[in-house]
Amino acid sequence: MAMKENRRQLGDLLVAQGVIKPEQLTEALKEQKESGEPLGRVLVKIGLVTEADLLKILANQLGLEFVDLSEYVIDLGAVSLVPERIAKKNTALPIGFEDGKLIVAVANPTDVFIFDDLRMMTGFEIKPVVATKEEILAAITRYAKAESQVGQAGMDELTREVIGDEEDIVQSATVVDEAPIVKLANLIINQAISDRASDIHIEPQEKDVRVRYRIDGVLHEVMTPPKRVQAGLISRVKIMSDLNIAETRVPQDGRIGLSVQGRAVDLRVATLPTVYGEKIVMRILEKESIMIDLKDMGFLPESLDRFQGTFKKPYGAILITGPTGSGKTTSLYAALNVLNSVEKKIITVEDPVEYKLPGVVQVQINSRVGLTFAAALRSILRNDPDILMIGEIRDRETALIAVESALTGHLVLATLHTNDAPQALTRLTEMGIEPFLSASAVDCVVAQRLARKLCKHCKEGYEPDEETLEAARFPHEDGQKLTFYRPVGCPKCKGSGYKGRTGIYEVMLVSETIEKLAVERASSDEIARQAIVEGMSPLRDDGFEKVRLGITSLEEVLRVVA
């Protein structure tokens, strides 16, 4: 009798909320009487409702929240607390933390025994939320697969000398070998690679640990595991990167070699002591060969023609400038892919070698043994190269070798840290290179930035007002109607409104006039004015053109270009 009353209550709720019609309820009750199955299952089977509809009503009746896991940002630290076997058995997945409680998505919120078991297993008070069985199982499988796809290369046997109390070291080693910590570390790395992150930041805070990924140049918080996992997680990463887990007072650098989803990946690891514990940053570098096409990097046609025209000379220097993280090395690789042929010998000097280029001799700097940029270049010039690529001009000696190589028949490609292209010539002068040498050697300078591209699935068009255009100094005519696009956010871009990045460039060719200005030690502003007269499109104008084309937003261009 009570069962019938419950069935009526569920049916009445569905009718009251307009999910089904009264006659449909009557039909379902008839079917339920014949089959003996629960009313909810009958309603789903005959297609009158979805499982999500039923669970939303059940959650509402119990005063719980219903979550759509396909759009929910799941905290990897929570996932790692429960083994896959137990999660599947109970159809329950930890998905986050709130006010010191563990948020657990369940398909059957009336089964209180699940929460008791999870409370004992994890040590957290449980806050249940409701999700569909299909989504929970799919998420469990996805994260279990992610964890298993991270395989360490050559990390089975770990031996190292440690300093400190032996008992503490034994306890640390025990903690970091526990399954939840191993799983958490693997999940963090795998998810970062899946999300196209370039860096992983593990940052101890006062009450928890913040994990952030740098995606398309911007940091995103992905999880905040509890403070008590901090020691184990950091020690696990340090052991993976062959660092001294007993030393927490000084910065350390290491690397991890991994195979993730069948791809060889290098992680450069750096630790930094902070007031709340050691912070760790991992730079993700894929070791696979890379074939980048200049046409795919965001050059506008005129700028690309100017840049590629400088490749035709057998000698001279091409400089790529910009701040750290602006894609300079990638541009060098793309240029080398154009220049690479059997007839030419190309040697690169890099710190580190980020990607392998087939047919190119690549040398990695190792300052510990005295192999600096300058030392490597001196040896390389005795190896009969046609083309040199210098990862970064850092000092006078490296700059002088690069300039002299360009003047003595070599094509030299190098990066330099300046804010724009005209400043490159004055920077070389500041480094102690005579202006008449650098001006004669340098043929082209490319300054660049990286801007996020708008997600093509959700970007939204709008007409900017006059005030916005004036504030941005956007070139336009009075009364001109323009259509810009702005980010909205969708599941495909994980709610950011952006996906991928494009380059913003200014290409300065060193003409005789610019060469003369450099020799006369003219300021970078004077050189810039002349370069614009000769056809150089400044960074801001190049960015504005990409706004007109709907590639990126006005706000993004203003963020990356001063």
C-alpha positions, 0 to 999 in steps of 0.5 A: 500500500505504501509502495503504491502511495509512493508511486502515485507521489512520483507520478503526481510530481511529474504531472505537477511539474509538467514533465508528463501528462495525466493520461501518460501517467495512467498508461505508465501505471498500467504498464508498471502493474503488468511488469512489476518494475518500479514506476521510474524505470517504466517511465524511462523505458517507454520514453516518457521521461529521462533518468535526469528528469527523475533524479532532478525531482528526487534530488529536489524532494530530498533537498539535494543538488542535481549536477550535470557532470558533463559540464561540472569541473571535477576536482582531481584531488577528490577523485583520487580519494576513492579507488575505481573499484569502490566508486563503480561498485557504489556508483559514487564519485567524489567531485570536489570539496566545499567547507571542508566536506567531500562532495560526492555525486551519487545515483541513489541518494537514499542509500545512506550506507554509501556515505558511511563507507566513504566517510570512514574511507576518506576521513571527510564528512560527505556532502551528497549531490545527485547525478545520473548513473550513466554520467557517473560511470562514464566519469569514473572510467574516464579518470581511471583510464587517465590515471592508467595512461601515465606510465613512468619511463625508467622510474621503477627503481629509485635510489638517491642520497637523502639528508635528514632523519632516516625515520622521516624519510622512510615515512615520506617514502611510505606516504608517497607510495600510497595509491591515492597520492600516486593516482592524484599525481598521475591524474594531475599530469594527464589532465594537464596534457589533455587540456593542452596546458603548458605548465602545472602549478602546485601551490601550497596555501594556508588551508589547502593546496591550489593546483592551476594549469596554464592554458593558452597563456592564462592560469586556470584553477583546476582543483584545491585538494586538502592541506593534508595531501600536500606533503605526500603530493609534493614528495611524490612529484619530487621523487618522480623528478629525482629530487631530494625529498629531505631538502625543503629549504632551497630551490631544486630543478629536475625532470620527469620522463613520461609516456602519456597516451602513447606520447613521450613527454618531458616535464621540467620541474622546479621547486621553490620554498614558500611560507606554506611549503614547497611550490612546484611548477612543471613545464610540459614539453612533448619530445615528439618531432614537430612540423610547424607551418608558418601559415598556421601561426597567424601571420597576415599575408603581407607580414608573412611575405616580408618574413619569408622574403628574408629566408632567401639570403644565404647569410644574415641574422633574423631575430625573433623578439618578445617576452617569455612565453610569447612563442619565439622558439616555436616561430624559430622552429617553423622557420627552420622547417622552411629552411631544412633541406638535404643541401643545408647543414643546420645546427641549433643551440637550445636551453632546453631542446623542446622539440626534435627536428628531423635532419637538424643537429640540436645541441642542448646547453648544460651550464653545469659542465661549462657548455654555455651558449657561447662555448657551444657556438664556438665549437659549432662554427668549426663544424661547417654549418650553413644555418645556426639557430640560437635559442636565446642571445643572453650575453655580449659574447653570444651576441658577438658570435651571432653577429660575426657569424651572420657577417661571415656567410652564415644564416643566423636565427635567434631570439632576443628579449625586447618589447618590439622589433625596433628595440632589438637593434638598440638592445644589441648596442646596449649589450656592447655590440658596435652599431655598425656591426649589428646593423650590417648583420641583422636583416629582419626582426620579428616581434610577437605576442600570443593571443587567445583565439575565440572559440568558434562554437560560442563566440558572439558578435556585437557592435562596439560603441564609440566610447570603446573604440576611442578608449582602445585607440582603434582606427575607424571612421566616424559613424563606421559600423564594425562587428567585433566578437566576444567570448561566451563560453561553452563545454567545448572551450570549458567555459572560457570562450577561448580555444587555442592561440594565434600570433600577433606580429610586427615584421621590421626589415632592416633597410639602408635607412634603418641601418644608417639610423642604427649606426647613428645610435638613433632611438628605437622610437625613431627607428620605429617611425621609419619602419612604419613608413617602410611598411611595418605593421605595428603589433597593435595594428596587427592585433586590431586586424585580427579583431576585425577578422573575428579571430580574437577579441578586442580585450584579448589584444589589449591584454597582450599588447601594451 
